Amino acid sequence: MTISKPARLASVDGDAVVKEALRRIDRPSRRLFLQRSLTLGGLSLLTGCAIVDEDSAERALMSVSRFNDKVQAWLFDPTRLAPTYPEAMITRPFPFNAYYGEDEIRQVDADSYRLEVSGMVADRRVWTLAELQAMPQIDQVTRHICVEGWSAIGKWGGVSFSSFLRRVGADTSAKYVGFKCVDDYYTSIDMATALHPQTLLTLSYDGRPLPPRYGFPMKLRMPTKLGYKNPKHIQAIFVTNTYPGGYWEDQGYNWFGGS
């Protein structure tokens, strides 16, 4: 049986299209997967898209990414804990990482800071830093895994996010929890990860108030997610059934972002 190529593909340099599409995807694990397993025809068969130019290749790659999100969500076990470590293994100094340089770290005034909580929650209001600090605190020493290929171990302390969500009367049947940050960063996570016992609203690092370089006054810490899913300088949390996207996710990174 002979399968003829679509007429529009005959004049397209398939290798060049895929090469350019791969260049646009910064995440090493995604790039490696695609380089090893996908050709122009493979992308077409996997996504059902005709790959005729760079834009259609990009759309095909995004389809693969969304499929990967669904698989990761299906495999995620909300009761399985990420490894923890003794304090002797803490990486010192813990690396700074953001989409800007250290000279641009946001400075937030503790007294005037307010956390806005909205969406599908019963108690829609703002929280002061003092109110957050008054809630029961827990510590964990876990590994931060960066999509760039490095990792580091740190000690994080703060409020169990599942406890906080129940405190504000969040609808835990909702699909997403979104975050907006002082530094214009934004992201969102699935509700199962939000309720994971190791997901923290982090207020301290290594036994001290969270430094600005790590996200003062509060960051979300999830050892079950890659680093870019852990937002810093959080100023708003909302619960929703509408897909919120994210800073890197809207540029092609996987949304689920499991580590």
Buried (B, 14 or more C-beta within 10 A) or exposed (E): EEEEEEEEBEEBEBEEBBEBBBEEBEBEEBBEBBEEEBBBBBBBEBBEBBBBEBEBBBBBBBBBBEEBBEEBBEEBEBEEEBEBBEEEEBBEEBBEBBEEEEEEBBEBEEEEBEBBBBBBBEEBEEBBBEEBBEBEBEBBBBBBBBBEEEBBBBBBBBBBBBBBBEBBBBBBEBBBBBBBBBBEBBBBBBBBBBBBBBBBBBBBBBEEBBBBBBBBBBBBBBBBBBBBBBBBBBBBBBBBEEEBBBBBBEEBBBBBBBB
